[in-house]
Amino acid sequence: MAKYLLLIYGDEQRWDTETPAERAEKDAGHRAFNAAAGAAVLGGHELEPSATATTLRPTATDGPFLETKEALGGFYVLEAPDLDAALALAALLPELKSGHGGVEVRPIVDHG
């Protein structure tokens, strides 16, 4: 089985203004995703805002390197038989219904 990284992107300003009901709906969507994916989910976490990030380059800088509208907000690591199966699971994530989010699905290199 292959492993895939699902990177969840969205507009941080919109995340910051979510109502409690919107946040609860999104959280329910993630619980539904986890239930549907089951043992395929190897891990995942919501991330702190991009303003808390430190980017290492020849010199360290605070915050994200590029000024972008979308920021990385969380991730999952999945194990799936193939890319189609990983994409089918990723399609269940609630960020795809938000109107401002996206999910990048990237295969993880297997050095084994």
Secondary structure in CASP SS format (residue, H / E / C, confidence):
PFRMAT SS
TARGET T0000
AUTHOR 0000-0000-0000
METHOD secondary structure of the structure
MODEL  1
M C 1.00
A E 1.00
K E 1.00
Y E 1.00
L E 1.00
L E 1.00
L E 1.00
I E 1.00
Y E 1.00
G E 1.00
D E 1.00
E H 1.00
Q H 1.00
R H 1.00
W H 1.00
D H 1.00
T C 1.00
E C 1.00
T C 1.00
P H 1.00
A H 1.00
E H 1.00
R H 1.00
A H 1.00
E H 1.00
K H 1.00
D H 1.00
A H 1.00
G H 1.00
H H 1.00
R H 1.00
A H 1.00
F H 1.00
N H 1.00
A H 1.00
A H 1.00
A H 1.00
G H 1.00
A H 1.00
A H 1.00
V E 1.00
L E 1.00
G E 1.00
G E 1.00
H E 1.00
E E 1.00
L C 1.00
E C 1.00
P C 1.00
S H 1.00
A H 1.00
T H 1.00
A C 1.00
T E 1.00
T E 1.00
L C 1.00
R C 1.00
P C 1.00
T C 1.00
A C 1.00
T E 1.00
D E 1.00
G C 1.00
P C 1.00
F C 1.00
L C 1.00
E C 1.00
T C 1.00
K C 1.00
E E 1.00
A E 1.00
L E 1.00
G E 1.00
G E 1.00
F E 1.00
Y E 1.00
V E 1.00
L E 1.00
E E 1.00
A E 1.00
P C 1.00
D C 1.00
L H 1.00
D H 1.00
A H 1.00
A H 1.00
L H 1.00
A H 1.00
L H 1.00
A H 1.00
A C 1.00
L C 1.00
L C 1.00
P H 1.00
E H 1.00
L H 1.00
K H 1.00
S C 1.00
G C 1.00
H C 1.00
G C 1.00
G E 1.00
V E 1.00
E E 1.00
V E 1.00
R E 1.00
P E 1.00
I C 1.00
V C 1.00
D C 1.00
H C 1.00
G C 1.00
END
